[in-house]
Amino acid sequence: HQMALEKSGKEYEKFKKQQKVIEKEASLKELEENIKNLKKSVK
């Protein structure tokens, strides 16, 4: 039982790291979109 808990804990850590990366990339894309829209509205 203990080993299963440790394994799922490691899997969860990996999952959390992936989520952070995905969130970072998503917010970067959002920023780029916002910048594009700002440039359009400035013209």
C-alpha positions in Angstrom: 0.0 0.0 0.0 2.8 2.4 0.9 4.6 1.8 -2.4 1.4 2.5 -4.3 1.0 5.8 -2.4 4.5 6.8 -3.2 4.0 5.9 -6.9 0.8 7.9 -7.2 2.5 10.8 -5.4 5.3 10.9 -8.0 2.8 10.7 -10.8 0.9 13.6 -9.2 4.0 15.7 -8.9 4.7 15.0 -12.6 1.1 15.9 -13.5 1.4 19.2 -11.5 4.6 20.1 -13.3 3.0 19.5 -16.7 0.0 21.6 -15.7 2.2 24.5 -14.7 4.0 24.3 -18.1 0.7 24.2 -19.9 -0.7 27.1 -17.9 2.5 29.1 -18.6 2.2 28.5 -22.4 -1.5 29.3 -22.4 -0.9 32.6 -20.6 2.0 33.4 -23.0 -0.4 32.9 -26.0 -3.0 35.0 -24.3 -0.4 37.8 -23.8 0.5 37.6 -27.5 -3.1 37.8 -28.5 -3.6 40.8 -26.2 -0.6 42.6 -27.7 -1.8 42.0 -31.2 -5.3 43.3 -30.3 -3.7 46.4 -28.7 -1.6 47.1 -31.8 -4.8 46.8 -33.9 -6.7 49.2 -31.7 -3.8 51.7 -31.6 -3.8 52.2 -35.4 
